[in-house]
Amino acid sequence: MNKKLNKEDVYKILSLIKTQKPIDFDYVFEIYDTSYGAILSLEENNIIRLGQPINSINLIQYIIGELTYSLLKRNQEETQKFLKDEKIKMQMASIVADKYMSMELFNYHEKSLGNKFLPPISSLDTYLNFMGNMLNKTPKNNPSETLVIDLLDKSVSIARCVLELLCKGFETEAMASWRTLHECECTLILLDKYRRPLVETYLKHMRYGIAYRGGVASKEETDKIFEQIKSEMKEHELKSKDMKKFIEYGWLYYTKEGEVENFKLNFRDGLQTAAGLHSYSKIYEASSEIVHSTPMLIYSNKVYYYLLTLLNLYESFFRIEKIFSDYFFAKSFQSQMGQYNQMRNIYYSQLISIYKNERERFDSLVKIK
């Protein structure tokens, strides 16, 4: 049964919601009262069937979103004029009612093969969340000192994004995001292996990339950087057409793996090979086809890509987690590592078991195909 909130209840809710700017409680209540009545009248007139009580908190959130965005660039005088316009009030109430019904009552959902409550998702997400909380307490965004931590932080974020996409039925999109995660882990593996010398070289090439894209304010500094780039390219007998590739992957020359046979300035035969993950080249290629909207994206098999993405995510996680735990042990974050080890003792073996189960499912599927 629907029960509309009174003004006092709406005010209590509004007092708990943080907004960028102060909001007019009376205005919000007026829009709430009108939009709530509009939705209810549609059911009473048999135009729609709600099937569930109206969620007043969500309705109020839509109102706050509309109002704060509408007032974003208005000065005080323009704001007052906006709030007094009765026509705008009616339009906003109508828009809020439409959005609430569309997104809360009739929202289209992709068919999902997993959900956040199943262990293959929930156990890994719990582990990643713990890692994320530890990283959040660690100094970041100082590349010369925190590059590995920053990459770990981004990797955990992307991994959780992959899980969320899988939960919502976006398997190919999740696979495309795993592709980015795989690129991150390849870089992490090398930076973790060679540490300070390679970090400095990586950051140097990062500066090259900024200059290449016009991100350096001083023309004199930009010219100086390009002279340095050309000088280093000459050392490796590279041509002008190779500049972009050298900027992106030239830092690999400063690893022993950079001397492997058929080394190239690209991901597959450069970074991926140097990281020892060339065996993923075909899977990476498949994920690239998805990114570039080939027929594989349009007519993909949901179950196949769900399991393929999940398995690759787990494999990437195992490698990233090792770098994470080794790094934190080396930095002697004893208080945090005590809690981390307790969590690890509970979940790590479970994750290995889950991975084996999902691998069996995938292998059976491939045999059937």
C-alpha positions as CSV (number, residue, x, y, z in Angstrom):
1,M,0.0,0.0,0.0
2,N,1.3,3.4,-1.0
3,K,1.8,6.0,1.8
4,K,2.9,9.5,0.9
5,L,5.3,11.1,3.4
6,N,4.3,14.3,5.2
7,K,6.4,17.4,5.1
8,E,8.2,16.6,8.4
9,D,9.2,13.2,7.1
10,V,10.5,14.6,3.9
11,Y,12.5,17.2,5.8
12,K,14.1,14.5,7.9
13,I,15.2,12.6,4.8
14,L,16.6,15.8,3.2
15,S,18.6,16.7,6.3
16,L,20.4,13.4,6.0
17,I,21.3,13.8,2.3
18,K,24.5,15.6,1.4
19,T,24.4,18.0,-1.5
20,Q,26.9,20.3,-3.2
21,K,24.8,23.3,-2.4
22,P,22.0,24.0,0.1
23,I,18.6,23.0,-1.2
24,D,15.2,24.6,-0.6
25,F,13.3,22.0,1.5
26,D,9.9,23.5,0.7
27,Y,10.6,23.4,-3.0
28,V,11.6,19.8,-2.8
29,F,8.5,18.8,-0.8
30,E,6.3,20.6,-3.3
31,I,7.8,18.7,-6.2
32,Y,7.6,15.5,-4.2
33,D,3.9,16.0,-3.4
34,T,3.1,16.7,-7.1
35,S,5.1,13.9,-8.6
36,Y,3.9,11.4,-6.1
37,G,0.3,12.3,-6.8
38,A,0.9,12.1,-10.6
39,I,2.3,8.6,-10.3
40,L,-0.5,7.5,-8.0
41,S,-3.2,8.9,-10.2
42,L,-1.9,6.9,-13.2
43,E,-2.5,3.7,-11.2
44,E,-5.9,4.8,-9.9
45,N,-7.0,5.5,-13.5
46,N,-5.7,2.0,-14.6
47,I,-3.1,3.5,-16.9
48,I,-0.2,1.8,-15.2
49,R,0.1,-0.9,-12.5
50,L,2.7,-0.1,-9.9
51,G,3.0,-3.6,-8.4
52,Q,4.9,-2.2,-5.5
53,P,4.8,0.8,-3.1
54,I,6.3,4.0,-4.4
55,N,9.8,4.4,-2.9
56,S,9.7,7.9,-1.5
57,I,13.4,8.1,-0.8
58,N,14.3,7.2,-4.4
59,L,11.7,9.7,-5.7
60,I,13.2,12.4,-3.5
61,Q,16.7,11.5,-4.8
62,Y,15.5,12.1,-8.4
63,I,14.1,15.5,-7.4
64,I,17.4,16.5,-5.7
65,G,19.3,15.4,-8.8
66,E,17.1,17.5,-11.1
67,L,17.1,20.5,-8.8
68,T,20.8,20.6,-8.1
69,Y,21.8,20.2,-11.7
70,S,19.3,22.9,-12.9
71,L,20.8,25.4,-10.4
72,L,24.4,24.4,-11.0
73,K,25.4,27.5,-13.0
74,R,22.8,30.0,-11.8
75,N,23.7,32.9,-9.5
76,Q,21.5,33.9,-6.5
77,E,19.2,36.1,-8.5
78,E,18.7,33.5,-11.3
79,T,18.1,30.8,-8.6
80,Q,15.3,32.7,-6.9
81,K,13.7,33.4,-10.3
82,F,13.9,29.7,-11.2
83,L,12.4,28.6,-7.8
84,K,9.4,30.9,-8.2
85,D,8.5,29.8,-11.7
86,E,5.3,27.7,-11.4
87,K,5.6,26.4,-15.0
88,I,9.1,25.0,-14.2
89,K,7.8,23.4,-11.1
90,M,5.2,21.5,-13.0
91,Q,7.7,20.5,-15.7
92,M,10.1,19.2,-13.1
93,A,7.4,17.2,-11.3
94,S,6.5,15.6,-14.6
95,I,10.1,14.8,-15.5
96,V,10.7,13.3,-12.0
97,A,7.6,11.2,-12.2
98,D,8.6,10.0,-15.7
99,K,12.2,9.1,-14.6
100,Y,11.0,7.4,-11.5
101,M,8.6,5.2,-13.4
102,S,11.0,4.4,-16.2
103,M,14.0,3.6,-14.0
104,E,12.4,2.2,-10.9
105,L,9.2,0.4,-12.3
106,F,9.8,-0.3,-15.9
107,N,13.6,-0.4,-16.1
108,Y,14.9,-2.8,-18.8
109,H,17.6,-5.2,-17.5
110,E,19.9,-7.4,-19.5
111,K,19.5,-11.1,-18.6
112,S,22.1,-11.8,-16.0
113,L,24.0,-15.1,-15.5
114,G,25.4,-14.1,-12.1
115,N,24.5,-11.9,-9.2
116,K,26.4,-10.2,-6.3
117,F,25.2,-12.9,-3.8
118,L,26.8,-15.9,-5.5
119,P,30.2,-16.9,-4.2
120,P,32.1,-16.5,-7.6
121,I,31.1,-12.8,-7.5
122,S,30.7,-12.1,-3.7
123,S,33.8,-13.8,-2.5
124,L,36.1,-12.1,-5.0
125,D,34.4,-8.7,-4.5
126,T,34.8,-9.0,-0.7
127,Y,38.5,-9.7,-1.2
128,L,38.9,-6.8,-3.7
129,N,37.0,-4.5,-1.3
130,F,39.4,-5.3,1.5
131,M,42.4,-4.6,-0.8
132,G,40.8,-1.3,-1.9
133,N,40.3,-0.2,1.7
134,M,43.9,-0.9,2.5
135,L,45.1,1.0,-0.6
136,N,42.8,3.9,0.4
137,K,44.8,4.3,3.7
138,T,48.1,4.4,1.8
139,P,49.7,7.6,0.3
140,K,48.9,7.8,-3.5
141,N,49.1,10.1,-6.6
142,N,52.9,10.9,-6.2
143,P,54.1,8.9,-9.2
144,S,57.8,9.0,-8.4
145,E,57.1,7.3,-5.0
146,T,53.6,5.6,-5.4
147,L,53.4,4.4,-9.0
148,V,53.0,0.7,-8.1
149,I,50.4,1.6,-5.4
150,D,48.5,3.8,-7.9
151,L,48.5,1.0,-10.5
152,L,47.3,-1.5,-7.9
153,D,44.6,0.9,-6.8
154,K,43.4,1.3,-10.4
155,S,43.6,-2.5,-11.0
156,V,41.4,-3.2,-8.0
157,S,38.9,-0.6,-9.2
158,I,38.8,-2.1,-12.7
159,A,38.4,-5.6,-11.4
160,R,35.4,-4.6,-9.3
161,C,34.0,-2.9,-12.4
162,V,34.3,-6.2,-14.3
163,L,32.3,-7.9,-11.5
164,E,29.6,-5.3,-11.6
165,L,29.2,-5.6,-15.3
166,L,29.0,-9.4,-15.1
167,C,26.2,-9.0,-12.4
168,K,24.2,-6.7,-14.7
169,G,24.4,-9.0,-17.8
170,F,27.0,-7.0,-19.7
171,E,29.4,-9.9,-20.4
172,T,31.1,-8.5,-23.5
173,E,31.5,-5.1,-21.9
174,A,33.1,-6.9,-18.9
175,M,35.5,-8.7,-21.2
176,A,36.5,-5.4,-22.7
177,S,37.2,-4.0,-19.3
178,W,39.2,-7.1,-18.4
179,R,41.4,-6.2,-21.4
180,T,42.3,-2.9,-19.7
181,L,43.0,-4.8,-16.4
182,H,45.3,-7.2,-18.3
183,E,47.3,-4.2,-19.7
184,C,47.6,-2.9,-16.1
185,E,48.8,-6.2,-14.7
186,C,51.4,-6.6,-17.4
187,T,52.9,-3.2,-16.5
188,L,52.6,-4.0,-12.8
189,I,54.5,-7.3,-13.2
190,L,57.5,-5.5,-14.8
191,L,57.5,-2.5,-12.5
192,D,57.4,-4.9,-9.5
193,K,60.2,-7.0,-10.9
194,Y,62.7,-4.2,-11.8
195,R,61.5,-1.6,-9.2
196,R,63.2,1.8,-9.1
197,P,65.3,1.9,-12.4
198,L,62.3,0.8,-14.5
199,V,59.9,3.1,-12.5
200,E,62.0,6.1,-13.4
201,T,62.1,5.1,-17.1
202,Y,58.4,4.5,-17.2
203,L,57.8,7.9,-15.7
204,K,60.1,9.4,-18.3
205,H,58.1,7.9,-21.1
206,M,54.9,9.1,-19.4
207,R,56.4,12.7,-19.6
208,Y,57.1,12.0,-23.3
209,G,53.5,11.0,-23.8
210,I,52.3,14.3,-22.1
211,A,54.6,16.3,-24.4
212,Y,53.4,14.3,-27.5
213,R,49.8,15.3,-26.7
214,G,50.6,18.9,-26.2
215,G,50.4,18.8,-22.4
216,V,53.6,20.7,-21.7
217,A,52.9,24.5,-21.4
218,S,56.4,25.6,-22.4
219,K,57.4,25.3,-26.0
220,E,61.0,25.4,-25.0
221,E,60.5,22.4,-22.7
222,T,58.5,20.6,-25.3
223,D,61.2,21.0,-27.9
224,K,63.8,19.8,-25.4
225,I,61.8,16.7,-24.6
226,F,61.4,15.9,-28.4
227,E,65.1,16.2,-28.9
228,Q,65.6,13.7,-26.1
229,I,63.0,11.4,-27.7
230,K,64.7,11.6,-31.1
231,S,68.2,10.9,-29.5
232,E,67.0,7.8,-27.8
233,M,65.1,6.6,-30.9
234,K,68.4,6.9,-32.8
235,E,70.1,4.7,-30.3
236,H,67.6,2.0,-31.1
237,E,67.7,2.6,-34.8
238,L,64.1,3.7,-34.9
239,K,62.5,5.9,-37.6
240,S,60.2,9.0,-37.2
241,K,57.1,6.9,-37.9
242,D,58.0,4.8,-34.8
243,M,57.8,7.8,-32.4
244,K,54.3,7.1,-30.9
245,K,55.1,3.4,-30.4
246,F,58.5,4.3,-28.8
247,I,56.8,6.8,-26.4
248,E,54.2,4.1,-25.4
249,Y,56.5,1.1,-25.2
250,G,60.1,2.3,-25.4
251,W,60.5,1.9,-21.7
252,L,60.6,-1.8,-22.3
253,Y,64.1,-1.5,-23.8
254,Y,65.3,-1.0,-20.2
255,T,64.3,-4.5,-19.2
256,K,66.2,-7.7,-20.0
257,E,63.0,-9.0,-21.6
258,G,63.3,-6.0,-24.0
259,E,66.1,-8.0,-25.7
260,V,64.0,-11.1,-26.5
261,E,63.8,-12.3,-30.0
262,N,61.3,-10.5,-32.2
263,F,60.7,-7.8,-29.6
264,K,58.4,-5.1,-30.9
265,L,57.0,-1.8,-29.7
266,N,53.5,-3.0,-29.1
267,F,51.5,-4.7,-26.5
268,R,51.3,-8.3,-27.8
269,D,55.0,-8.8,-28.8
270,G,56.3,-6.2,-26.4
271,L,54.7,-5.5,-23.1
272,Q,52.7,-8.8,-22.9
273,T,55.7,-10.9,-23.9
274,A,58.0,-9.1,-21.5
275,A,55.6,-9.7,-18.6
276,G,55.6,-13.4,-19.4
277,L,51.9,-13.4,-20.4
278,H,52.1,-14.0,-24.1
279,S,49.9,-17.0,-23.7
280,Y,47.0,-14.6,-23.3
281,S,47.6,-13.1,-26.7
282,K,44.6,-14.9,-28.4
283,I,42.3,-14.0,-25.6
284,Y,43.5,-10.4,-25.7
285,E,42.9,-10.4,-29.4
286,A,39.3,-11.6,-28.9
287,S,38.7,-8.9,-26.4
288,S,40.1,-6.4,-28.9
289,E,37.5,-7.5,-31.4
290,I,34.8,-6.8,-28.9
291,V,36.2,-3.3,-28.2
292,H,36.2,-2.6,-32.0
293,S,32.5,-3.7,-32.5
294,T,33.0,-6.6,-34.8
295,P,30.2,-9.2,-35.3
296,M,31.6,-11.1,-32.3
297,L,30.3,-8.3,-30.1
298,I,26.8,-8.3,-31.7
299,Y,26.3,-12.1,-31.7
300,S,28.3,-13.2,-28.7
301,N,27.4,-16.2,-26.6
302,K,26.4,-14.8,-23.1
303,V,27.4,-18.0,-21.1
304,Y,30.7,-18.3,-23.0
305,Y,31.8,-14.7,-22.4
306,Y,30.5,-14.7,-18.8
307,L,32.7,-17.7,-17.9
308,L,35.6,-16.6,-20.1
309,T,35.7,-13.2,-18.5
310,L,35.2,-14.5,-15.0
311,L,38.1,-17.0,-15.4
312,N,40.5,-14.4,-16.8
313,L,39.5,-12.0,-14.1
314,Y,40.4,-14.6,-11.4
315,E,43.7,-15.4,-13.1
316,S,44.6,-11.7,-13.2
317,F,43.5,-11.3,-9.6
318,F,45.8,-14.1,-8.4
319,R,48.8,-12.3,-10.1
320,I,47.8,-8.9,-8.9
321,E,47.2,-10.1,-5.3
322,K,50.7,-11.5,-5.1
323,I,52.2,-8.2,-6.1
324,F,49.9,-6.5,-3.6
325,S,50.7,-8.7,-0.7
326,D,54.5,-8.7,-1.4
327,Y,54.5,-4.9,-1.6
328,F,52.7,-4.5,1.7
329,F,54.9,-7.0,3.4
330,A,58.0,-5.3,2.1
331,K,56.7,-1.9,3.3
332,S,56.1,-3.4,6.8
333,F,52.4,-2.3,7.2
334,Q,52.2,-4.8,10.1
335,S,48.9,-3.6,11.6
336,Q,47.1,-3.8,8.2
337,M,48.8,-7.1,7.2
338,G,47.6,-8.8,10.3
339,Q,44.0,-8.2,9.3
340,Y,44.8,-8.9,5.7
341,N,46.2,-12.3,6.5
342,Q,43.1,-13.2,8.6
343,M,41.0,-12.4,5.6
344,R,43.3,-14.2,3.2
345,N,43.2,-17.4,5.3
346,I,39.5,-17.4,5.0
347,Y,39.0,-16.4,1.3
348,Y,42.0,-17.3,-0.8
349,S,41.6,-21.0,-0.7
350,Q,37.9,-20.6,-1.4
351,L,38.7,-18.4,-4.5
352,I,41.0,-21.1,-5.8
353,S,38.3,-23.7,-5.4
354,I,35.7,-21.4,-7.1
355,Y,38.1,-20.9,-9.9
356,K,38.5,-24.6,-10.4
357,N,34.8,-25.1,-10.4
358,E,34.2,-22.4,-13.0
359,R,37.0,-23.7,-15.1
360,E,35.3,-27.1,-15.2
361,R,32.0,-25.4,-16.3
362,F,33.8,-23.5,-19.0
363,D,35.7,-26.6,-20.3
364,S,32.4,-28.5,-20.5
365,L,30.8,-25.7,-22.4
366,V,33.7,-25.6,-24.9
367,K,33.5,-29.4,-25.4
368,I,29.8,-29.2,-26.1
369,K,30.4,-26.4,-28.7
